[in-house]
Each structure stands twice: as C-alpha cells, then as structure tokens.
Amino acid sequence: MVEGRLSEEHESLRKTVEEFAREVVAPAAAAHDEAKTFPYEIIAQMGEMGLFGLPFPESYGGQGADYFALCLAIEELARADSSVAITLEAGVGLGAMPIYRFGTEAQREEWLPVLASGRALGAFGLTEPGAGSDAGGTRTTARLEGGEWVINGSKAFITNSGTDITRVVTVTAVTGEPVNGRPQISSIIVPVPTPGFSAGAPYSKVGWHASDTRPLSFQDVRVPEANLLGEPGRGYANFLSILDEGRIAISALSVGLAQACVDESVKYAKEREAFGAPIARNQAIAFKLAEMETRTFVARTAYYEAAWRMLAGLPFKKEAAMAKLFSSEAAVTNAREATQIHGGYGFMNEYPVARHWRDSKILEIGEGTSEVQKMLIARHLGV
Ligand SMILES: Cc1cc2nc3c(=O)[nH]c(=O)nc-3n(C[C@H](O)[C@H](O)[C@H](O)COP(=O)(O)OP(=O)(O)OC[C@H]3O[C@@H](n4cnc5c(N)ncnc54)[C@H](O)[C@@H]3O)c2cc1C
C-alpha cells in the first residue's frame, strides 16, 4: 500500500529510517523515557544519516530531498519513540526552516550547514505564558538601540531550547506600535549563548520525556540589528506559515504513533490468552484492531495528500489542518485502545503502549490545538 505511492528515493529513505528506528531507537526508548534523558547518541547518529538536512539544498549542507522525505522519516521514528521524532520535527521544521525560508543569504550560510548536520539544534520561540493559540498576543519586546535589538520577555514550552547542542533560538517579539490595530511582531535570531538569555529547567511533562522542553527568559538580550529574520512586522505571519507546514509533519508523527499502537496490539492480541483462546479471537478485540488500522490508513493518506499539494505548489493549508486534526485524534484513540487491549499490562511502563498513550495527548495540542485546526478549516469554508 505504502510502497505503491512512494518514489524509489522516498521508499529507500523510509526503509533506512524504519530499520534505524527498529534497531537503534526502539531499544533505547524505554530507558530514556524512564530517566527523562535527552538521547544525544541517537541524535548524533541521525545527524550522520543526514536526517536534519533532508529538505535543504546541498549548497547549505542539506540532502537536497524534500519536506515529504522529512515527514516519512518522522513517521518511522515515531513508530519507535515520539521524543526522538519530535526532536527531528522541531529541529528541522521549526528550528532551521524559518532561517531557510525567510533568512538572508548570510543568515542561511551561517546557520543552515551546522543545523543540517545535526551537530547543533535550533528552536522556535513563539508561545508565551499568556499567548499560545492566540500567539499574536506576544508580550516579548525588541527595541532597536545603537544598531542592536534589545529583547525582553519570556517564552513557554519551547522544544529543543536547552540541550547541550542548542545553538540558536528564533523568537517573535513586538517591534513597534500597532498598525491598523495589528501588533507589529518581528522574528529575531538569538544565538545561544547570548548574555541575558536563559533556558529554565525542563518541564515535568506527561509524555515526550526524552524531548527537551523549557521556558525561556530574555533580559536585555542584545543581538545585532542584522539578526532580524525576514521583513520587520512580518514575524508573526511568517511563523504562522511555518506552522502550516509543521502540521503536516506533526500529522506524520501522529501516524507513526498510531501505527505503533496497531503493531503492538496485533502482536499482543494474538499471544495473550483469556478463556482458553487468544484475545484476538474475540470480535470485540478484532474490531478494535480493524478500526485502529483504518484510522491509521486514513490519517496517512491525509498527510500524504497535504504534503503532495504543498510540494506541487497548490494551496494546502486546509488539507494540512485536516490531516493534523484527524491524525492527532487517531493517535490518541489508537493509544487508548492499544492500552485497553493490553489490559493491566498496558498500564505498565515496560510495555511500549503505555509510553505511546502518554506521548499521544500532546499531538492534539502542539502546533495548534484541535480547536485551532477546526477554526482554520471552518475559515476555509467561509464560516
Ligand atoms: C511539549 C510541548 C512542546 C511545545 N513546543 C513548542 C515550541 O517548540 N515552540 C512554541 O512556540 N510553542 C511550543 N509549544 C506550545 C504549544 O504550541 C501551545 O501549548 C499550544 O499552541 C496551545 O497554547 P496554550 O498552551 O497557551 O493553550 P491556550 O491557547 O490557552 O488554549 C487552552 C484551550 O483553549 C482552547 N482555545 C483557545 N482559543 C480558542 C478559541 N478561539 N476557540 C476555541 N477554543 C479555543 C484551546 O484549543 C485549548 O483547548 C509546545 C507545547 C508543549 C506542551
């Protein structure tokens, strides 16, 4: 099914990442989850494989592939460990991509080769303690003073922002008085370290234990005027367009988790016996499996279509929002059903489905909640 739809290059990449995820990522997942440690050794190997450079041209140290290739890699990694998958998604889609899309030649040359190598990570600082879904409510400010931006404020829940290899955070900040009632928000590149910038202690999270998520603080952080990313006042709009693409990648991640729940549950339901027969013989269980597989198939088809439209240069925002909405909810449902099929063992951390269950909920929240996706889809319907 999948193979019929993919080019030779895409299928070869998918297979390579599937094997890597099975042989390297999966065996380490439970230990990193339990200890809440960032998987540096795995990220380094992914860097060597070129995964952090997939959608960027070779001239910037990338692989010259495309965004769909990135999504396929994310899906395969999420079948083994969502924390590893989100580290790639955020590192490439949110950390490096804004610099590639909106950066000057000098900014691209400075940052993309090191980010594409995976030896350094970039982060995307949009959300604030008081501005999440309504990210236009940014309170962080940046004022020009003597050829430098002086940044003050804070950000919340920023992925990849405090690892030992984090080298850059791109932030949105208010840079002027509102025009026609609209806040003037720009995005600015902050190298790490810069005096006055600090990443707080990692949050204690329900899931994604091996992914780095922290609050950020900016106190009179000074960076050169040339660190403005894109046009002044366009920062919020530019970040929103990055999120449109990011939703396809989060959809791919959701599909990977949903597929892992199917795979684990089929295996378990065939082995586990109750009342003298494998539990899979009960239609109640077999139907759950059939529904889980169907949800995964439809979710995958949705993100393939959204990615195809994006690469073909067609409008894709509605399709990306629908793919994200459907697949994140499919992942949460599959994780809940997988836990149910595993009975009491599904509540034990030694079974991967317990981790998938904890890792799934954020998919309905990050990069736009399900409600935000519905708002976007409804807007496309003209309501
Ligand atoms: C683990 C993790 C990693 C993250 N990584 C990043 C990152 O790297 N960079 C970054 O910038 N952000 C990141 N985020 C932030 C994430 O994008 C936000 O949490 C998300 O957008 C929701 O914002 P909020 O938490 O402020 O919720 P709120 O916006 O306060 O929403 C609360 C609830 O109200 C609902 N709601 C809000 N407005 C409406 C409305 N108009 N109509 C209907 N319902 C509404 C929401 O859907 C939600 O259910 C991350 C979050 C987490 C938890």
The ligand as an SDF file (V2000), in Angstrom:
LIG
                    3D

 53 58  0  0  0  0  0  0  0  0999 V2000
    5.5930   19.6260   24.8990 C   0  0  0  0  0  0  0  0  0  0  0  0
    5.3050   20.9290   24.2070 C   0  0  0  0  0  0  0  0  0  0  0  0
    6.1820   21.4010   23.2410 C   0  0  0  0  0  0  0  0  0  0  0  0
    5.9450   22.6450   22.6380 C   0  0  0  0  0  0  0  0  0  0  0  0
    6.8780   23.1670   21.7620 N   0  0  0  0  0  0  0  0  0  0  0  0
    6.7270   24.4490   21.3190 C   0  0  0  0  0  0  0  0  0  0  0  0
    7.7620   25.0930   20.5700 C   0  0  0  0  0  0  0  0  0  0  0  0
    8.7960   24.4900   20.2460 O   0  0  0  0  0  0  0  0  0  0  0  0
    7.5900   26.3900   20.1980 N   0  0  0  0  0  0  0  0  0  0  0  0
    6.4630   27.0970   20.5190 C   0  0  0  0  0  0  0  0  0  0  0  0
    6.3790   28.2790   20.1850 O   0  0  0  0  0  0  0  0  0  0  0  0
    5.4470   26.5120   21.2290 N   0  0  0  0  0  0  0  0  0  0  0  0
    5.5640   25.2060   21.6480 C   0  0  0  0  0  0  0  0  0  0  0  0
    4.5630   24.6190   22.3930 N   0  0  0  0  0  0  0  0  0  0  0  0
    3.3690   25.3960   22.7010 C   0  0  0  0  0  0  0  0  0  0  0  0
    2.0890   24.9030   22.0340 C   0  0  0  0  0  0  0  0  0  0  0  0
    2.1240   25.2090   20.6690 O   0  0  0  0  0  0  0  0  0  0  0  0
    0.9050   25.5450   22.7880 C   0  0  0  0  0  0  0  0  0  0  0  0
    0.8260   24.9180   24.0620 O   0  0  0  0  0  0  0  0  0  0  0  0
   -0.3900   25.4160   22.0310 C   0  0  0  0  0  0  0  0  0  0  0  0
   -0.3750   26.1950   20.8670 O   0  0  0  0  0  0  0  0  0  0  0  0
   -1.6060   25.8350   22.8850 C   0  0  0  0  0  0  0  0  0  0  0  0
   -1.3930   27.0510   23.5100 O   0  0  0  0  0  0  0  0  0  0  0  0
   -1.6910   27.1980   25.0880 P   0  0  0  0  0  0  0  0  0  0  0  0
   -0.9710   26.0860   25.7640 O   0  0  0  0  0  0  0  0  0  0  0  0
   -1.3670   28.5780   25.5090 O   0  0  0  0  0  0  0  0  0  0  0  0
   -3.2360   26.9340   25.2410 O   0  0  0  0  0  0  0  0  0  0  0  0
   -4.4020   28.0310   25.0960 P   0  0  0  0  0  0  0  0  0  0  0  0
   -4.2070   28.8180   23.8640 O   0  0  0  0  0  0  0  0  0  0  0  0
   -4.5160   28.7800   26.3890 O   0  0  0  0  0  0  0  0  0  0  0  0
   -5.6700   27.1120   24.9170 O   0  0  0  0  0  0  0  0  0  0  0  0
   -6.3540   26.4810   26.0250 C   0  0  0  0  0  0  0  0  0  0  0  0
   -7.5880   25.7820   25.4540 C   0  0  0  0  0  0  0  0  0  0  0  0
   -8.4900   26.7540   24.9170 O   0  0  0  0  0  0  0  0  0  0  0  0
   -8.7680   26.4410   23.5640 C   0  0  0  0  0  0  0  0  0  0  0  0
   -8.9520   27.6830   22.8090 N   0  0  0  0  0  0  0  0  0  0  0  0
   -8.1430   28.7790   22.7780 C   0  0  0  0  0  0  0  0  0  0  0  0
   -8.6720   29.7130   21.9590 N   0  0  0  0  0  0  0  0  0  0  0  0
   -9.8280   29.1950   21.4550 C   0  0  0  0  0  0  0  0  0  0  0  0
  -10.8070   29.6590   20.5280 C   0  0  0  0  0  0  0  0  0  0  0  0
  -10.7260   30.8580   19.9580 N   0  0  0  0  0  0  0  0  0  0  0  0
  -11.8580   28.8500   20.2400 N   0  0  0  0  0  0  0  0  0  0  0  0
  -11.9510   27.6240   20.8120 C   0  0  0  0  0  0  0  0  0  0  0  0
  -11.0530   27.1250   21.6900 N   0  0  0  0  0  0  0  0  0  0  0  0
  -10.0000   27.8940   21.9940 C   0  0  0  0  0  0  0  0  0  0  0  0
   -7.5560   25.6610   23.0720 C   0  0  0  0  0  0  0  0  0  0  0  0
   -7.8750   24.8920   21.9260 O   0  0  0  0  0  0  0  0  0  0  0  0
   -7.2590   24.8290   24.3020 C   0  0  0  0  0  0  0  0  0  0  0  0
   -8.1090   23.7250   24.3420 O   0  0  0  0  0  0  0  0  0  0  0  0
    4.7740   23.3760   22.9600 C   0  0  0  0  0  0  0  0  0  0  0  0
    3.8690   22.8540   23.9120 C   0  0  0  0  0  0  0  0  0  0  0  0
    4.1400   21.6660   24.5440 C   0  0  0  0  0  0  0  0  0  0  0  0
    3.1790   21.1940   25.6140 C   0  0  0  0  0  0  0  0  0  0  0  0
  1  2  1  0
  2  3  1  0
  2 52  2  0
  3  4  2  0
  4  5  1  0
  4 50  1  0
  5  6  2  0
  6  7  1  0
  6 13  1  0
  7  8  2  0
  7  9  1  0
  9 10  1  0
 10 11  2  0
 10 12  1  0
 12 13  2  0
 13 14  1  0
 14 15  1  0
 14 50  1  0
 15 16  1  0
 16 17  1  0
 16 18  1  0
 18 19  1  0
 18 20  1  0
 20 21  1  0
 20 22  1  0
 22 23  1  0
 23 24  1  0
 24 25  2  0
 24 26  1  0
 24 27  1  0
 27 28  1  0
 28 29  2  0
 28 30  1  0
 28 31  1  0
 31 32  1  0
 32 33  1  0
 33 34  1  0
 33 48  1  0
 34 35  1  0
 35 36  1  0
 35 46  1  0
 36 37  1  0
 36 45  1  0
 37 38  2  0
 38 39  1  0
 39 40  1  0
 39 45  2  0
 40 41  1  0
 40 42  2  0
 42 43  1  0
 43 44  2  0
 44 45  1  0
 46 47  1  0
 46 48  1  0
 48 49  1  0
 50 51  2  0
 51 52  1  0
 52 53  1  0
M  END
$$$$
